[in-house]
Amino acid sequence: MQRIIRLVAVLAVPALLYTGCASSGTTDVSTREFVQSKQAQPASISKLAAGNTIEVSVEVDGNMEIFSHRAQINQQGMATLPLVGDVEISGYTLSEAREIIAKTYGAYYVNPPVIMLSLAVEPGDGEWGAVTVMGRIGRPGRVALRSQNGINLTEAIQEAGGFSGSAKKNDIRISREGQDGKRIKISVDFDGIGRQGNAEADVKLMDGDIVYVPERIF
């Protein structure tokens, strides 16, 4: 592995214009607005978000320095990669994230690295896509959709192994990409679905949605 002091002149990767690219955060909306929102962005231009798993390979001078490394984007928007550590890529498209990663790795090699980046295809993904369930849950990961109509929150939680003992069930956070490419989110009181008969809270989840179950503070 060839390491050097940073030499700007050898970096062939174009500088990424960050202005307007960084995620402006996630906007809180009402349950009705969330349900009515659509997965408007085609997969080719949708933005990475917490819960997504990426697969990265790094080639330098014809040598595969890093091969098919998988990393999940955490709640802080970071993916932990070999050699360079945490890289913030949430809120960027795959193309933008590839440039960020290439620029980060470029500081460690004499010749510019070739970055191969893709969304990892998880074994649990179905024909209609999947949702990601994270946090205090039995089996964190992806839950396949059974049809194009999505899956209800209660079903997704069950498929993911149910809640752990420390789950904060009255503040489940669900996010998805809205029509403008920005992420929107709601907070759901899971207990209220059954106890209060609040059927509206049993949100219909669609491909790409992320469910986060926080920890209850005792």
QUICORQUI-V260552 format. One record per residue. N is the residue number from 1. RES is the residue in one small letter. D_FIRST is the distance of its C-alpha to the first C-alpha in Angstrom with 2 decimals. Layout:
n = [N & N]
res = [RES & RES]
d_first = [D_FIRST & D_FIRST]
This chain:
n = [1 & 2 & 3 & 4 & 5 & 6 & 7 & 8 & 9 & 10 & 11 & 12 & 13 & 14 & 15 & 16 & 17 & 18 & 19 & 20 & 21 & 22 & 23 & 24 & 25 & 26 & 27 & 28 & 29 & 30 & 31 & 32 & 33 & 34 & 35 & 36 & 37 & 38 & 39 & 40 & 41 & 42 & 43 & 44 & 45 & 46 & 47 & 48 & 49 & 50 & 51 & 52 & 53 & 54 & 55 & 56 & 57 & 58 & 59 & 60 & 61 & 62 & 63 & 64 & 65 & 66 & 67 & 68 & 69 & 70 & 71 & 72 & 73 & 74 & 75 & 76 & 77 & 78 & 79 & 80 & 81 & 82 & 83 & 84 & 85 & 86 & 87 & 88 & 89 & 90 & 91 & 92 & 93 & 94 & 95 & 96 & 97 & 98 & 99 & 100 & 101 & 102 & 103 & 104 & 105 & 106 & 107 & 108 & 109 & 110 & 111 & 112 & 113 & 114 & 115 & 116 & 117 & 118 & 119 & 120 & 121 & 122 & 123 & 124 & 125 & 126 & 127 & 128 & 129 & 130 & 131 & 132 & 133 & 134 & 135 & 136 & 137 & 138 & 139 & 140 & 141 & 142 & 143 & 144 & 145 & 146 & 147 & 148 & 149 & 150 & 151 & 152 & 153 & 154 & 155 & 156 & 157 & 158 & 159 & 160 & 161 & 162 & 163 & 164 & 165 & 166 & 167 & 168 & 169 & 170 & 171 & 172 & 173 & 174 & 175 & 176 & 177 & 178 & 179 & 180 & 181 & 182 & 183 & 184 & 185 & 186 & 187 & 188 & 189 & 190 & 191 & 192 & 193 & 194 & 195 & 196 & 197 & 198 & 199 & 200 & 201 & 202 & 203 & 204 & 205 & 206 & 207 & 208 & 209 & 210 & 211 & 212 & 213 & 214 & 215 & 216 & 217 & 218]
res = [m & q & r & i & i & r & l & v & a & v & l & a & v & p & a & l & l & y & t & g & c & a & s & s & g & t & t & d & v & s & t & r & e & f & v & q & s & k & q & a & q & p & a & s & i & s & k & l & a & a & g & n & t & i & e & v & s & v & e & v & d & g & n & m & e & i & f & s & h & r & a & q & i & n & q & q & g & m & a & t & l & p & l & v & g & d & v & e & i & s & g & y & t & l & s & e & a & r & e & i & i & a & k & t & y & g & a & y & y & v & n & p & p & v & i & m & l & s & l & a & v & e & p & g & d & g & e & w & g & a & v & t & v & m & g & r & i & g & r & p & g & r & v & a & l & r & s & q & n & g & i & n & l & t & e & a & i & q & e & a & g & g & f & s & g & s & a & k & k & n & d & i & r & i & s & r & e & g & q & d & g & k & r & i & k & i & s & v & d & f & d & g & i & g & r & q & g & n & a & e & a & d & v & k & l & m & d & g & d & i & v & y & v & p & e & r & i & f]
d_first = [0.00 & 3.77 & 6.37 & 10.01 & 13.50 & 14.98 & 16.41 & 18.77 & 19.45 & 16.17 & 16.47 & 18.32 & 18.97 & 22.65 & 23.63 & 25.25 & 28.81 & 29.17 & 32.90 & 34.72 & 31.66 & 31.19 & 33.26 & 36.56 & 36.86 & 39.08 & 42.80 & 45.47 & 48.12 & 51.17 & 51.08 & 53.21 & 50.85 & 47.89 & 49.72 & 50.78 & 47.33 & 45.59 & 42.14 & 42.55 & 39.02 & 37.82 & 34.70 & 32.80 & 33.33 & 33.71 & 31.63 & 29.30 & 30.89 & 30.68 & 30.80 & 28.88 & 25.96 & 23.11 & 20.63 & 17.22 & 14.67 & 11.64 & 10.93 & 8.87 & 10.36 & 12.12 & 9.47 & 10.34 & 7.57 & 10.71 & 14.03 & 17.44 & 16.94 & 20.42 & 21.49 & 25.04 & 26.06 & 28.02 & 31.30 & 29.64 & 27.94 & 24.40 & 21.81 & 19.27 & 15.76 & 12.62 & 10.68 & 13.31 & 16.45 & 19.75 & 20.15 & 23.75 & 24.59 & 28.12 & 30.70 & 28.55 & 28.73 & 25.88 & 25.42 & 25.38 & 23.02 & 20.54 & 20.67 & 20.32 & 17.19 & 15.74 & 16.75 & 15.28 & 11.74 & 12.31 & 12.30 & 8.61 & 7.59 & 9.63 & 11.09 & 12.71 & 11.55 & 14.28 & 15.60 & 18.02 & 20.30 & 23.59 & 26.11 & 25.90 & 29.07 & 30.50 & 32.76 & 35.60 & 35.74 & 39.04 & 40.51 & 41.48 & 38.26 & 37.76 & 37.97 & 35.65 & 37.34 & 35.57 & 36.62 & 39.35 & 39.91 & 40.14 & 37.36 & 35.17 & 33.69 & 35.02 & 38.64 & 39.62 & 42.54 & 45.46 & 46.81 & 46.43 & 48.67 & 45.99 & 46.47 & 48.37 & 46.74 & 48.77 & 47.58 & 43.91 & 44.25 & 46.00 & 43.41 & 40.68 & 42.53 & 44.76 & 44.38 & 43.14 & 45.63 & 44.11 & 44.05 & 45.72 & 47.59 & 49.58 & 46.61 & 44.43 & 42.34 & 41.88 & 40.00 & 39.69 & 38.89 & 42.07 & 43.41 & 41.90 & 38.36 & 38.64 & 38.68 & 42.00 & 42.81 & 45.75 & 46.56 & 48.59 & 50.89 & 50.44 & 53.46 & 55.58 & 55.11 & 57.31 & 59.20 & 60.32 & 60.28 & 57.88 & 56.85 & 55.26 & 52.57 & 51.47 & 49.25 & 48.35 & 44.56 & 42.91 & 39.57 & 36.77 & 38.83 & 37.29 & 39.44 & 38.57 & 40.72 & 40.48 & 41.37 & 44.93 & 45.48 & 48.05]
